[in-house]
Amino acid sequence: IRQILGIYYGMAAYSDHCIGQVLNRLQELKLDDNTVVALVADHGDTMGRHRFMSKDYAFYEPAMRIPMIFRAPGRQAGIVRTDPVSGIDVFPTLCDLMGLSKPSGIPGESLVGRWEGKESNPDRTIFSAQGIPGKNRAAMMRTPRYKYARYDDGGSELYDLDRDPDEFENRVDATGYAEVLAQLKRQMDAWERQYPHRV
């Protein structure tokens, strides 16, 4: 694991170097004053947690947390926000930063208001899914305190992130969590109906 992590950290350092080259070139070409730059990833890396490497078809925090960094002309740099956000927020955020109208009905939220300190939504629920329904579908929802995941094979997981931030104790059958589990299931069902899987 140490050897693999060493390679991972090396790739991260190389990526950081390449991003610096892009930003330097924008400055050389005098494009940095009218160019929006976004750095995002599609998933994190479990990095040996839960004995997994890479994303490993899991919804554990190291695989679900991604970098999301924006740089835009005329916007304050170095602002860090801790509100839950999602990859679906990138498109509406770019639209706002570039002064473009957003198509109606798209999922996601512009993060510009958060960047400016005018908006905040620390209680937002984030959803994620992968695979094909009826075959290998897996879906997850994360609230500030809980994470609920369910799989087409019938398995499911519930983690109380306040008490178990490393997600070692699956509480899906635990006494005292039945009401929480029922509420999360209802939210997940509603989300799946609102955004059905499309091949």
C-alpha positions, 0 to 999 in steps of 0.5 A: 500500500505504501508503494501504491500511495507513493505513486499516487502522491507522485501523480498528484504532484505531477498533476499540480505541476501541469495545472501550474503550466496551464495557468502560467500559459494563460498569463503569458497569452494575456488570457487569464483576465477573461478565462474561467478555470475549473478543476474537478475530478469524477471520483476520489481514491480509497487509498487503502481504506477498507482494503480498497484501492482506486474507487473500487465501486464503493461509496466510502468518503475517500472515493466520494470526495473530489477536488472542486476548485474554480478560478475566475477573473474578478473573483476573490481567490483563496475562498474555501467553503465547506457546504456539500456540493456535487459534480452536477454543480459545475455546469450551472456554476460555469454558466453563471461565471461566464454570464450565460443563461442556464437551461431550465430543468438542469440538476445542480446549483450554481456555487457563485452565491456561496463563493460570494458568501451570499448563500449557504446550504450546509444541510444539503443532501448529495446523491450519487449512483452508478451502474445499470438498474437490474444489473449492477446499480448502486446508489448513495445519498449523503446528508451531513450526518448519515450516508445510505447506500443500496445495491441491486444485489439487495445489500445496503449500508447506513453509516452514522458519520458523526459517530463513525466517520471512518464508516466501519459500522454498518448500522442498517440493521442496528436498533435505534436507526429504523426511523432514520433508515425509513426517511433516507429510503423515502428520499432516495426513492423520490430522487430515483423517480425524479432522475431515472437512470438513462442508458 
